[in-house]
């Protein structure tokens, strides 16, 4: 009898053809060897329907941009559907592919979910986060993976300046 694989859930903004999302897309077949894999996107991008066979997929919101009706549907989905999607994965390891998914990291922390964050943003992106979100980023995840020296240096500078206290 084969042992059950650990479940890892990759959270990513859209699965559009951005650098970190293309890297994630190409790493998924390798992850399938050792993990039960789910990808959850905030919105469905162009690579969403091209995920490798064996990768489970879900999305949180219908449309990233749109009129009043789309915004209303996303608000309703945030209240009634998204919590159920996230709750399905409490026992998994969460790999969050960007600090811009602060709401996902906040949910993980409040539910004590093992979390890894992939850090690839540069300084200007931090201005979009609240100080409490930056503190959570620095203190909660079990691991933070910086994909460049520039990202790692920026994070170290913020830490030196006590931005996380």
C-alpha positions in Angstrom: 0.0 0.0 0.0 1.4 3.4 -1.0 1.6 6.1 1.7 -0.6 9.1 1.1 1.2 12.0 -0.4 1.3 15.3 1.5 -1.1 17.9 0.1 0.3 21.2 -1.1 -1.8 24.1 -2.3 -0.2 26.7 -4.5 -1.9 30.1 -4.3 -1.1 32.5 -7.2 -2.8 35.6 -8.5 -4.0 34.6 -12.0 -1.8 32.1 -13.8 -1.2 34.6 -16.5 2.2 34.5 -18.2 4.1 36.5 -15.6 7.6 35.4 -14.5 6.8 33.7 -11.2 3.6 32.1 -12.5 5.4 30.6 -15.5 8.0 29.2 -13.2 5.3 27.7 -11.0 3.4 26.3 -14.0 6.6 24.5 -15.2 7.4 23.2 -11.7 4.0 21.6 -11.1 4.7 18.3 -13.0 7.7 17.8 -10.7 5.7 18.6 -7.6 3.1 15.9 -8.6 5.8 13.3 -8.0 5.8 13.9 -4.3 2.7 15.8 -3.5 -1.0 15.9 -4.0 -1.2 19.3 -5.7 -3.9 21.9 -5.9 -3.6 25.3 -7.5 -5.9 28.1 -6.4 -5.8 31.3 -8.4 -7.4 34.6 -7.3 -8.6 35.0 -10.9 -8.5 32.6 -13.9 -5.6 33.6 -16.2 -4.6 32.1 -19.6 -2.6 29.2 -18.1 -5.5 28.1 -15.8 -7.0 25.6 -18.2 -3.6 24.4 -19.3 -2.5 23.0 -15.9 -1.0 19.6 -16.0 -3.2 16.5 -15.7 -3.3 15.5 -12.0 -3.3 19.1 -10.7 -6.6 20.0 -9.0 -7.6 23.6 -9.6 -9.9 26.2 -8.1 -10.3 29.9 -8.4 -11.5 32.5 -5.8 -13.1 35.2 -7.9 -14.8 35.3 -11.3 -13.3 38.4 -13.0 -10.4 40.7 -12.1 -11.9 43.7 -13.9 -15.5 44.4 -14.8 -18.5 46.5 -14.2 -20.8 46.8 -11.3 -22.3 43.3 -11.7 -18.8 41.6 -11.7 -17.8 43.5 -8.6 -21.0 42.6 -6.8 -20.6 38.9 -7.7 -17.0 39.0 -6.4 -18.2 40.5 -3.1 -20.9 37.8 -2.7 -18.4 35.1 -3.6 -15.9 36.5 -1.0 -18.6 36.2 1.6 -20.1 32.9 0.7 -17.8 30.8 -1.5 -14.2 31.8 -0.8 -14.3 30.8 2.9 -15.5 27.3 1.9 -12.8 26.9 -0.7 -10.1 27.8 1.8 -11.6 25.6 4.6 -11.3 22.6 2.3 -7.5 22.9 2.5 -6.7 23.5 6.2 -4.6 20.3 6.5 -2.5 21.1 3.4 0.8 23.1 3.2 0.1 26.4 1.6 2.6 27.9 -0.8 1.7 31.6 -1.5 3.2 32.9 -4.7 3.4 36.6 -3.9 3.0 38.9 -0.9 0.1 40.6 -2.8 -2.1 37.8 -1.6 -2.1 39.2 2.0 -5.7 38.1 2.6 -4.8 34.5 2.0 -1.8 34.8 4.4 -4.0 36.4 7.0 -6.5 33.5 6.7 -3.7 31.0 7.0 -2.4 32.7 10.1 -5.8 32.9 11.8 -6.3 29.1 11.1 -2.7 28.1 11.9 -2.0 26.6 8.5 1.6 25.7 7.5 2.7 28.3 5.0 5.5 29.1 2.7 5.7 32.5 0.9 7.4 33.1 -2.4 8.8 36.6 -2.3 9.6 38.3 -5.6 8.3 41.8 -5.3 10.4 44.9 -5.2 10.1 47.9 -2.9 7.3 49.7 -4.7 4.9 46.7 -4.1 5.4 47.0 -0.3 3.7 50.4 -0.4 0.4 48.7 -1.2 0.5 46.7 2.0 -0.6 47.7 5.5 2.1 47.6 8.2 0.3 44.7 9.8 0.4 42.7 6.6 4.2 43.2 6.3 4.6 42.1 9.9 2.6 39.0 9.2 4.7 38.3 6.1 7.9 38.5 8.2 6.7 36.6 11.2 4.1 34.0 10.3 5.3 31.8 7.4 7.5 28.7 8.1 9.7 29.7 5.2 10.1 32.7 2.9 11.7 32.1 -0.5 13.2 35.1 -2.2 13.7 34.5 -5.9 16.3 37.2 -6.4 19.1 38.9 -4.5 17.2 42.2 -4.8 14.1 40.8 -3.1 16.2 39.2 -0.4 18.2 42.4 0.3 15.0 44.5 0.4 13.5 42.2 2.9 16.7 42.2 5.0 16.7 46.0 5.0 13.1 46.2 6.1 13.9 43.8 8.9 17.0 45.8 10.0 14.8 48.9 10.1 12.4 47.1 12.4 9.6 47.4 9.9 8.2 44.1 11.3 7.7 45.1 15.0 
